[in-house]
Each structure stands twice: as structure tokens, then as C-alpha cells.
């Protein structure tokens, strides 16, 4: 009976997840001393800003893509959305370059680095589609200037920056899902592999 249970795909997945990510790794009580660094504060700030971006974006979506131009509340929420995006990108870039200087892919952590870098690329695309979805002169100008460059690559056949509906759907559905999923994978990878140690600790471990 137990053999039959072990053959079930749900049982195999459960065992695999528990082996790679036991509870003490998923929700650790302690961290190494070198985690007390500002570079990790920027990583947490990035995730906090992303949460505010999504929350304010959901509020902006309630009344359509124009109401924030004429509503006082809309102006406020739109400003919160904009500045949380600014903080998101600033903190992400600092975290990205900080981890690059630390060679954060060491010790089998290449996928941790890759998920972070791909999240950054997806976020750039999300920011761009947000700019062309503002429904004002700025968005029209950005879209008309961008279309020639995108069309020259052939991407305009699939990604039409002059199509407000398409850009808005990319901005509020597809790209946020990608950003959240990639961020979740990044955090899971950090939990599985742990935080990369300083170079001195790595040399000590190798010597031992």
C-alpha cells in the first residue's frame, strides 16, 4: 500500500519539495551574520515597492484608464503608483549591481542570479507599457517614438505600442504576473541555496 502511495505524482512532488526546501529553510529563524548588510535591504525594498505597485495598480484599474486625470483621489493613487515604481527600479538596480559585485552566482546559485536578472528585464517592459498606457500626450509621444524602433525589429507585428488596449493588457495582466512569479522563484532560490557568503568565507570553506 505504501509503495502505491509513493508512486503517486502528488507524493513524489511533496517529497521533492520537502527535500529541497524544508520548513527551516523556507521560514528560517536565523541568518548568517553577513546578511546584516544594506544590499539586502534594497532587495526587501524592491519587493515592498512591488507590493505597493500592484496594490495601487489594482485601485487604478477599478474605474478605467482615464479617471485618474480628473479625480483628486485618482491623482493621489496615480502618484503613489508612479513613485513606488521609481523606488522599485532604484532599489532593484542597486540590489542587482551589488549582487553582481559580490558574484552572487557562486556556489551553485546561478539560477538565483538568472531569475533576478530576468525579473529586471520583465520589469523594464512593464514600465514601458505603463508609460504608453497613461492616456495623455506623454504616452502618445513615447508610443510614436518607440514604434519605429520596434517595427524595425519585426516585433511590431506582435507588439503594437500604438494599440492602447494591447499595451494596457500587457501592463496590468501579463507582465505583473511574470514579475510576481519570477520574484517568487527568486526568493525560493534564495531559500534553497542560501545567501551567498563573502569572498573571504568562500576561501575559508574551500581551504577547509
N, C-alpha and C positions, 0 to 999 in steps of 0.2 A: 504493500500500500504506500509506504513512504517513498519507494522507488518511483512509483507512478506520479506522486506529487512532485518529486524533484525534476521530473521530465517536463512539467508544465512550464510554459513560457513565462507566466507570471512569477513562478517560483524562481526561475533562473534569473530573471531581471532583478527580483528583490535581493537575491544573494549577491549578484554582481554589484548592485548599488551599495549594499551594506559593506561589502569588502573594500570598495574603493572610497566610500565616503561614510565611515561610521559616525555615530552621533557626536563623539568627542571631537571629530574633525569638522563636522557640519556646524556645530554650535560650540566652539571651544571656550573654556573658562579662562585660559591664559594664552599669552602670545610671547614670542621671544622679545628680549629687551630692545633689539634693533627695530622693532615695529613702531616704537615711540619716535617716529620721525614725521616731519611736516609733509613729506612726499605722500604719505598715506592719508593725511588729512585732505589733500587735494583729491585723492581718489574717492573718499567718502563724500566730499563736497560735490563732486561730479554726479554721484548717484542721488544725493539730496536735491540738487538742481534739476535733475531729470524728473524726479517725482513732482516737483513744482511745475515744470514744463507740461507734463501730461495732465496734471490737475487743472491748470489754467486753460490748457487747450480744450479739455472737455467742457469747461464752462463757456468758452468762446463758441463751441460747436452747438450749443443749445439753441441759439437764436439766429443761426445762419452766418454767412461770411461778410455781412455788411453792417450789422447792428453796432459794432464797436466804434464806428465812425461818428455816430450820432448820440450814443448813450454815454453818460458820465461813468456809470458802472463799467460799461464796455471799454472805455478809455483806460480805466484803472486795471481791469483784468488783462487787457492787451499789453499794458506797460509791464505788469508782473510777468507775463509770458515772455516778453522781449528781454527783460533783464535777467530772468532765470536762464534763458538761452545764452546770454552773454557770459554769465557766471559758469554755466555748464561747459562752454567751449574753453574759457580761460583755464578753469580747473583741470579739464581733461588734457589740454596741451601741456600744462606744467607737469601733470602726473605722467603723461606719455614720455616727455623728454627726460624727466627724472628717472623713470624706469629704464629708458634707453641707455642713459649714462651708467646705470647700475648693471647693465647686461642682464635684464630680468629673465631672459630665456634660458639661463644656465640651469643645470640640474634637471633636465627633462621638462622644463617649463615653457617649451616653445609654443604650445597651444594656448597657454595663458597669454603670452605676448601677442599671438596672432588674433585671438578673439578681441583683445583690447584695440589693436590696430584697425581691425575690420569695423569695430564699433565706431571708431573715429571717422572712417570713410563713410559709413552709412549715415552718421550724424551730419556730415557736411552736405550730403544730398538732401537730408531732411531740412536743414537750414535753408538751402537754396529753394526748395519747393515752398517753404514758408514765405520767403521773400516774394515769390511770384504769385502768392495767394492772398496778398494784402488787399486786393481790390482798390488800389489807388494808383496815382501816377507813378510812384516809385516802382510798383510791381510791373506796370506796363513797360516802363523803361528797361528794367532788368530783363524782362522776358524778351523784348525785341532785340536787345543787345546780345542775349545768350543764344537765341535761336540759330543764328548763322554759324556759330561755332559748333553747336550740337549737330546741326544739319550737315555740316562738312564731314562729320564722322560717320554719317548714316544713321545715327541714333535718333534723328528727328522722326523717322518712320515709326518709332515705338514710344518716344518720349517727347511729346509736343508741348513745349513750355508756353505756347500761346493758348492752350486749352485749359481754361481755369478749372473746369470740372475734374480733368485728369490730374492736374497738379495738386488740387485740394485733396483728392482721394489718396494720392501718394503721401501727402503730408500728414493727414490725420488718421490713416489706417495702416498702409503697408510699411512705411518707414518707422513709425513708432513701434509697431510690432517687432520689426527687425532690431531696433535699438534695445528694446526691453529684453528680447530673447538673447541677444548677444551679450548684454550686460549680465544677465543671469548666468549664462555659460561662463563668462569671465570670472564671476565670483565663485562658481562651483569649481573651476580650475584652480583658483587660488586656494580653496579649501582642500582640494585633493592633493596638490603638490606642495602646499605651504608657501609662505612668503620667502622670496629669495634672500639668502643671507649676504652680508657684506663680503667683499673680496677677501678680506683677512680671514674671516671664518671659513670660507671655502678652502683656502690654502691650508688652514689648520686641519680641516677634515680630511683633505687629500693626504697630508703628511701622516696623519694617524692611521 
